[in-house]
Amino acid sequence: MAALNFQTPDRIPRCDYFLGSFPDTWRKHMGFAASVDPMDYYGIDITEMVGNEEFMPSRSRKLSEDAEHETWIDGWGIIKRVGKKDSYFFHQIGSLLENYSDLDKLEFDPVTEPSRFLTLPAQMKTHGRAGRFVMAKSGGIYIRSHFLRGEPNLLMDMALEEDFCDALFDKVASHLERMSLETLRYTGTLDNGLLICDDMASSLQPMFSPAMFDRYFAPRYKQWIARIKAAGCKHVYFHSDGNILPVLDSLIAAGFEGVNPLEPRCGIDLISLRKKFGKKVLFMGGVCNTQVLPRGNKKEIEACVRPLLEMGREGGIVIGAASINGDIPPEAYEYYHSLCVKYGTYS
């Protein structure tokens, strides 16, 4: 909370996420049992909790299968092919909202349905035992809408079908707003706040123009933030991978108080952003996990991390990477962690 309030914390807060094969590789390297969680071992401070926010979880079902694949329609309305051997990724082959007229007939399941929150008590117990700072989490308007339409279709719609997009984004935003408020209340995280995750950018730029962001998303996010803050939510933060710099000013103007993960590979430099925004915007992330950490060069890692740790003395920084994946050697992460301990302890 000290860092979030731009005060000097006792140490730098951490927000890394361990994905893919890294946890198993790390446990083998460290000689740990399968039950050891790197989040616990390294004292990762921030995490999020989210219920089942799918539009129609009651309609999820398997459509067909063959020797190698299964075809499903999931609770988001995505028609997808899933490999039986490797189901981490799927191939989207269609979507529920194929025709514009289907939107009027589309009914979402109630956000108050108890089954949406079945996993939250166990999450709350785990995070409470670990002493983590827990925020509620919600998907964002763009990414959840393209689940219904397919991303290429939605981008064309945004250029050619404004009335349809207005109706679609209103429907999606209303569902997500109500679902986020239910999650905040259920988890008791109103004081900690909400992280809205809306991946909307490649490594080069957003998937659409800043003008389109201002046309479609800025007013809806402004309304969403205003309503949940009126209901008691103290803070709202934004996540998108990729280069969101072209829309960052609009995100801040809409009411977001912080952004994540601010990837260096996309040309985002936290030192420059701090000079621009001062103590107005919380930065969560900033560690290069695609070139620097995978290469494991200690001089490179220190050059990336040390300036962030120094800036952390002023507050307003939660250090972390977009994700810690299997291409990162455990030794490299260990060295990064040692720098956080050595230079990111302020009292």
N, C-alpha and C positions, 0 to 999 in steps of 0.2 A: 504493500500500500504506500510505503514511503516513495518508492520509485514511481509509482503511478501518479503520485501527487507532486512530482518534481522536487522531492527532498532527497537528501543523501541516505541511501539504505545502508544497513550493516554490511551487505554484500550485494553483488550484482544478481538480480533475479535471472532465472534460466527457463527457456521454453523449447527445448529440443524434443523432437518426436522420432522414435526409433522404429524403423519399418523394414519390411522385406527380410532378407537373410541376416541383417546386422545383429539382431539380438542373439541368434544362435552362434554366429561366428565369434561374437564378443564373449559369450559364456565359455566357449571352448578355449579361447585365448586366455581368459582370466582363470580358467579352471573352476568355474562355478557350476552349480547344479541348475537344472532346467527351470527351477522355480524362482531364480534370482532375476529381478526386473531391473534393467538399467536405469529406468526412471527413479526407482528407489535408491539404487546404489549411488547415483550421481546427484541426488537431491534436486531433481527437476521440480521447479516451483509451481508452474502454471499448467493447468489442464482444463478441459471443457467437458460438460455433460450435455447430452441431447437425447430426447426421446425419439420415438419413431415418428418423424415428421412427414412421412410419405403422404401423398395426396389421397391414395385409395389403398391402404394396406389390406383391406378386406378382399380386394380383387386380384391380389397376386396369386398366380397359379402357373403350373407347367402346361405348356401347349402341346409339346411333342418331344420325342427323343429318338436318337439313333445310337449306333455303337459308340460314337465319339463325343456327341454333343447333346445338350438339352436346350430346348427353346422355351423361354419363359416370358410372361408379361409380369413386370414387377409392380410394386405399389406406387411407383412414380409414373407409370404409364409407358415405360420403356419395353419394347419387344426386343429381346436379346438372345443371342446364342452363346451358351456357356460351355466351355470344354470340360469334359468329365475328369481329365487328368490334371488340368491347370485351370482353376476357376477364379484366379485372382483378377484377371481381366475378362471382359466380355466384348462381343461384337454386337453393336446395336444395329438391328436389321429393320426396325420400324418403330412406330410410336402410336400411342392411343389416339392422339389428336392429328389424324391425317388430313381432315377436311376442316375448313374454317367454321362451317355450320355445326360441327361437333362440339364446339366450345359451349354453346348454349345448353347442351344436354349433359354436360359433364358435371357430376356432383362429387364433391370431395367428402371423405369420411369426417365426422365431427372431431375437432381437436381435443375435446374432453373425453374421448373414448379411453377408458382405463388401460386398455391393452397397449396404448402408445407409451406408457411409462413403466412397463414391467421390469425393465433392466436398470432403472435409475436407483432403486434402493441399494443394490449391490455396488453400483458405481460410487454412490455417496459414501458408503461404508469404507470402501477401499481408499478413496481420496482423503477422507477424513482421518483415517488411520495414518496415512502418509504425511498429513499436515500440509497438503497442497492448497494453493490459492485456486479456487474453482470458479470458472465462469459458465454461464449457460451458453449454448451454441445453437446457431440456426444456419441453414442454407440461405443463399441469396436469391434475388429475384431473377437474375439472368440465367444462372446455371439451372435452377429448378424449372424455369420455363422451357429451356431447350431440352430438358428431359421429355417434356410433353410433345415437342415438335421435331426434335432432332436439331442439332446446332446449325448445319448449313441452311435448313429450311427457315429457322428462326432469324438468321441474319438476313436472308432475303426478305422475310416478312417485315423486318425493321426498316428496310429501304422502300418497300412497295405497299405494305398493308398497315398503315398507321392505326386505323380504327380497330382492326383485329388485335394488334399488339397492345393497344390501350386496354382493351377488354381482357386480354390474357394476363397482362402484367398486373392489372387491378385484382384479378381473381387470385393470382399466385401470391401477391403481396399481402392481401387480406388473410389468406390461410397462414402464411409464415408469421405475420405479425401476431395473430392470435395464438399460434402454436408456441412462439417464443415467449409470450407472456405466461402461458401455462407452465412452460418449462422453468422459467425464472421463479415462479411461485412455488412449484413443486419441489425444486431443489434448494430453495432458500438463498438464491444467489442475487437477489435484487441489488444488494449493496455492492457486490463485486462486478456485476454487469454482464453484458451480452457480447459475444463475438459472432458477427455475421460473416459467413464464408461464401464468397461469390467469385470463383475463379473466372476471370473475364479477360485475360491477357496472355499473349505469347511472350517469349523472351524479348521480342522486339517492341511490341506495342499492344494496346488493347485490341480486342477483336472487332471493335467498331470505333467510330470517331468520337472525340469529346463532345461534339454537337449532339450525337445520338445519345450519349450518356446523359447530357443535360435535358434532352427531350423526354427520354423514357424513364430513367432511373433516379436521377437526382430528386425530383419532386416526390416520388414514392418513398425513397429512403428518408427524406426529410419528414414526411408524414409519419412513417413507421417509428422513427426515433422519437419524435415528439409525443406520440401516443404512449409508448412504453415508458418514457421518462415521466409522463404525467401519472402513470400507474405505479411509479416508485423505483424504476430501474435507474441506477445512479450513473452508469457508464455504458457506452456502446463503442465497439471497436470493429475494424474491418479487416478481412483476410482476402487476398487474392495473390496467387503465384503470378510470376511474370512482371513485365514492365507496366506498372500502373501510373507512372509519373504524369502522362498527359491528362489524367482525370483526377489526380491527387487533390488539386485545389477544389474541385467540385465535390469530392468526397468529404473534405473538411468542412466546406460550406454547408453541406447537407446535415452535419452534426456529428460525424464520426470523430472520436477523440484520439484515436490511435490506429496504426496500420501494421500489418504483418503479411509476409515474412521479409519483404524488402531485400530481394535477392541481388547480391553484387554482380552475378553473372548477367543480369539484365541492365546493367549500367546504373544501378541505384546505390548512391553513396550516402550513408547516414550522417557523415560529418557535414556534407554540403546541405543536407536537409535540415539539420539542427541550426545551421547558420540562417537558413531561410525562415523556418517556422519558430525558432526559439523554443520557449517552454510552453508551446501551444499544442503540440502533437506528441503522443507517446509512440516510440518506435520499438517494435517487437521483432527481433530477427537480426539481420545484418551480417551473418556469418556465411561465407562462401562454401557451399557443400557440393559443388559440381566440379570445380577445378582444384581449389586449394586443399581442402580436406582429403579428397581421394589421392592426390599426389603425395601427401604425407610429409612434405618438406617443412621442417620445423621453422625455418626462417620465414617462409611464406605464411605459415599459420600464425606466427607471432605478429607479422606485419598486418595481417587481416584483423586480428583480435585485439591487440593492445590498444589501438585508438578507441575502440568501442568501450573497453573497460575503463579507460581514462574518462571518457564522456559520461560513463555511468555514475561517476561521483556526484554529478549534478542532478541525478535522478532522471526520469523520463526514458530510461532504456531497460528493456528486457532482452538479454542477449540470447540468440539461438539461430538455428538453421531452418530452412524450409522443411527438411527431413534428413534423418541420418539413415542412409540406406546401405545395402551390402557392398557397394563399391568403396566405402570408406573403411580403411584399415582400423582395427581397434586401437593400434598404437597411436594413430593420428588423433583419434578422438580422446584418448588418454592425455595426450600432450595438450590439446585444446582445453580439456578440463583442468589440467594443472595450471594453465595460465589464468583461468577464471578464479581459481583458488588463490594463487599468488598475487595477482594484480587487481582482482575484483573483490577483495575483502577490504572494506573501508573503515572498520572500527574493531 
